[in-house]
Amino acid sequence: MNTPNFSSLFEPLPLGRGGVTLPNRLVMGPMTLNQATESGHMTDWIVDWYERRAAGGIGTIIGAAVFVSQNGRGWANAVGIADDSYTDGWRRCVEVAHRHGALFGTQLFHGGAASKVSLLGQQPVSASEWVREGFDPARALTEEEIEQIIADFANGARRSLEAGCDFVELHGAHGYLLHQFWRGDVNHRTDKWGELTAFPVAVTQAVRKAIGPEVPLVYRFSLHADDPAATNHPVTPESLAVFLRALEAAGVDAWDISCWHESRRGYFGTDVWLPDWVRQFSEKPRIVAGNLLTPQQASDYLAGGHAEAAALARALISDAAWAEKAEQGQGEQIRPYEDSHWAALREGIDISRDH
């Protein structure tokens, strides 16, 4: 019996800026762990989680949904980088990743309307007045507040570099603040911020200025919003092209494309998958997330030209050594993902420890 060969997953991937190269094509996609302190500071639990995945062969780790503003928290026990007191915790994460040869970056985040008064102690904010299902009504940001949040993103990026991060990612997906400004069904502003790309571009430009010309900048986006399974996002191929080209001009080096749990689905009323639409408008590397659970699935997806790197999330909840086993041709020994593993994570249990 032939041993499966997944060597293509372990080829390096240059990001084209500052000589930064991903060690392999496997990225730990950003996952909300909800194990920070009440104030959003780092804990040993989170550091250990990252180290176990780095030791298991993942080449790149993205620290998920790191709030840059205190009014940008999306949930309790989320991790933050809203002031300098958070930097040392992220330095610990970078150190354990580097110890095992992995790269590490933070995913800078503002939840916008995806929050609650009980968490923030104030009304959530958004591009315009809006109620996101399951959350409290949000008010429209003032222009002064928008400028402050842009500065918060830039400061979060600066702190990320001070912690030693190899790259920075912006979370523009899943109906959070950057996404809210891009959505024509949410952003009804009549000032300059009513232009749907204005806020994402301004944040990208500010972050690029903060990190300088040599540090890669990744942008995560999705076309699903409140309902992750839906494809009714108010975007056309033409407006997607405008969006991607504007962000690329502002300094984005790679795309983190979130397809939720299905990366093999057609968009815009066609059979063309979202990453393939992106390739029509941009030559930047594509990291794709969307139900790539086995080495064969990831290998086939990359071989088909749909992505340059695979983002793994649920697969790494179940088995921290997923990448190592794939590289050794032991894919059959990888523990399959089950929904109970996600439930265990929500209870603060790293289920991969018992495997």
N, C-alpha and C positions, 0 to 999 in steps of 0.2 A: 504494500500500500504506500503510495507516494505521500510524503509530508507536504502539506500546503506551503507555498512560498509567498510570503507577504512582504518581500524585501522592498517593494515600491513604497510601502508605508514608512520606511525607515531611511528614505533619502532626505538629505537636507533641503531646506527651502529658503533661499535668500529673500529678504523683504525689500531689498533695493535701496536701503538708506543706512548710512553709518556702518556698513559691513555686517549688520545684524542678520543672522541666519538661523532659522528654526532648525534644531537638531534632527527632527524628523517631521513627518506629516501628521502627527497625532497631537491634538491640542485638547487640554482639559477645558471644555467649554465652561463659561461662567455659570455657577450654581449657587443659589442662595442657601446658605447653610444655617442661618439664624442661630448661631452659637456665639455671637459676640457678647460683650457685657451690655448692661442696660444702656450705657452711654455710647455704645458702638465701638468700643476699643477691642483690640485683639485678645484672644484667649489661647491657652495652650492647646485646646481642642482643635481650633482651626489650623494652627501651625502644624500640628501632627497630621491632620487630614491632608494638607498639601504635601507634607514630606512623604507620606506613604504613597501618594500617586507619583511623585517625582522618582522615588526609589523604585517604583513599579514600571518605569520606562517611558512615562509620558514626557515628550520633549518640551512642551510649553504649557504653562498654567496661567489662567486668567482669574484673578480675584474678583468675585462677582459683585455687581451692584453696590459699589462703594459710594455712599452718599457724600456729596461735596458741600452741601448746605444742611444746616440743622432742620430746615423746613422741607428738605428733600427726602427724608426717611420714608421708606415704603412699608416697613413692617418692624415689629419689635425684634431686638437683638440682631439687627442688621449691622454690618461693618461700615465704618466711616473713615473719612480723611478730611474732615471739615475744619480742623485746625492743626497746629504743629504737634499737639499731644498725641496724635494718631500715628505719627511717622515711624516711631521706633517699632511699633507692632508690625507694620508692613516690612520693615527691615528684617525682622525675624523670618518672615515668609520668604523673602528673596534669598536669604542665606540658606535656608533648608533646600530650596529649589536648586540653587547653584551647587550645593554640596553634591547633588546627584546628577549634575550636568544639564539640568532643565532651565529654560528661561522663565521669567515671571513678569507679569504686568498687571496693573489694576484696571478694572472697568469702572470708569467714572460715571456717576449716576445721579439723577434727580428724579424722584417719583412723580412730582407734579400732583395731578389730581388723584393719583393712585395712592391715597393715604387717608388718614382719619384724624379728626380733632382729638380723639382720645390718645393718639400716639404723639401728635405734634404739639398739643396744647394750643393750637390755633387752627384756623381754617386752611385746608389745603389750597394750593394755587395751581393755575394753569394758564394757557395762552388766552383763553376767554372763560367766562362763566360756563361751567360744565359739570355734569354729574356722571362720573364713571360708575357703572353698575357695581354694587358691592362696597362702594366707598362714599364718603361724605361729599356734599356739594362743594365744588371748588370756585374760588373767585378769580377774576382776571388779574394778572400781575400788572403792576405799574411799570412804566418804562425804566424808572430808577431801579426797581427790583430786578428787572430783566438784566440790566447792566451789572448788578451785584452778583447775580447767579452766573453770568459769564465769567466774572472775576473769580468766583468760587471754583468753577471748573478749571481755570488756569492755575489757581493756587493748589488745587488737588493734584494737578499734573506735576507741578513743581515739587510738591512733597513726595510724589511717587518716585521721581528721579533722585531726590535726596535719600530715599529708602533703598535705592539701588536698582529700581525696576529697569528691565531691558526694553520695554515698550509701554505704551499707554493705549487703552481702548475707551471709546465713548459709547455709552449705551443709548442708542437711538431707536431701540426696538420696543415691542410689546406694550405700546400705549403709555409709556412713561413720558416725561416732560419734553425731551427732544422730539419724540414721535408726535406728541400732542400738537406741537407747533407746526409740524409738517402736514398734519391731517386737515384737509379742507372742511371736514365735518365737525371739527373742534375749534380750529383757529378762525375766528370771525373778526379779528382785529381790523381796524381801519387806519392804524398808524403803520410805520415802516415794518413792524414785526408781523403784519398781516400777510406779507409776502412769504409763502410757505417755506422757502429754503433759508430765509434770512437768519433765524435764530440758530439752526444747526450749523450754518456757515460761520456765523459770528463766534460760536463756541469753538468750532474747529480751528479757526484762525487764532483765537486767543490761546488755545492749548498748544498749537504749533509754535507760537511765539514763546510760550513758557518753556517748552522742552527743547527748542532749538532745532537746527536743520539735520541733526544726525540721529535722532531717536525716532523709530517707527511709530506711526499713529494708525490705529485700527479703528474702524467705525462699524458697530453692529447695527443692523437694521432688519426690519421685518415688514411684511405687508399685512399680516394679521394684527388685530388690535385687541378689542375687548374680548372677542371670541377667537381664541387662538386657532380654532379649526376653520374659521371663515376665510374666504378669499375675496371679501367685498370691500377691501380697503379702497378708498376713493383715489386711486392712482391709476394712471394709464401708462403704457410703455413710453409715451412721449414725456410725461412728467417724471417718470423714473429716470429717464436719460438725463433730464435737466438736473435732477437732484444729485445723481451720482457724479456728473461732470462738475457741478458746483463744489461739491465736497472734495473731489480730487484736486481741483484747482486751489482749494483752501489748505491742502496739505495732507490728505488721507493717503496712506500707503497700501492698505489692504482692507478687504471687506470681510466682516464676520456676518454671514447671512443666516439668519434664524428662520428655519422652515417649520418650527415647532416640532411636532412628532411625525412629519411626513415631508421628506426632501425630494420625493419623486412624484410631485403633483404639478399639473399644469396651471398656468396663471394667465389672466387676461383673456379667458375664454378659449385658450389654446391648449395643446398638449406640451408646450414648452415649459420646462421646469424653471423656477425662479433663478437659480444660479446661471442658467444658460441665457436668460434675458440679460442678466448683469454682464455677462461676457460680451454681449452685443454692444454695450455702451462703455465698457472699461476693460483695460488690460491688467489691472491690478490683481494680485493674488486673492483668491477666494477661500475663506475658511467656512465650511458649511456644517450647520447643525440640523439634525432632523431624522432621528430614529436610525442612526447608524450604530447598531448594537454589536455586530460581530466583525471580526477581521475581514471576512469575505465580503460583507456589505461595504465596508469602508474601502477595501481594495478595489472592488468593482466600480464604486462611485468615482474614485479618482481616475481609474483606468478609462472610464467613459468620458473623461474630460469635463466633468461637471464641477470639479473643485480641485484646488491645489493642496488643501489640507482638510482633514476631518476633525470636527469638534465632537468630542465624546462627553457625555454628561451622565445620563442614567447608567450607562455601561460601567462607569467608574465608581458609581455608588456600590454596585454589586461586587466588583473585583478590582481592587487597587492595582493589581499586577497584570491587568488586561494587556497592556502594551508589551511587557516582557514576555508573556506567554505567546502573544502573536508573533513576536520576533523569533522565538524559539520553535515556531511551528507547532505549538501546543494549544491551538485554538479550541480544541475539544475540552480542554481543562478549564476554560474560562467559565466562571459562574454566570449563568444567564440572569438577566434583569427580571425582577418581579416587582409588582406594585408594593408589596409588603416591605421591600427594601427602602423605597421612598418613604413609606410611613415610619420606618425605623429611624431614618435620618431626621425626620421631623421631631422625633423624640430624643434626638441627640445621641443616637447609636450608630457607630460606623460598622455596618453589617459585614463589611469585607474582612473584619478582624477574625471572624469565625470560619474563614475559608482559606 
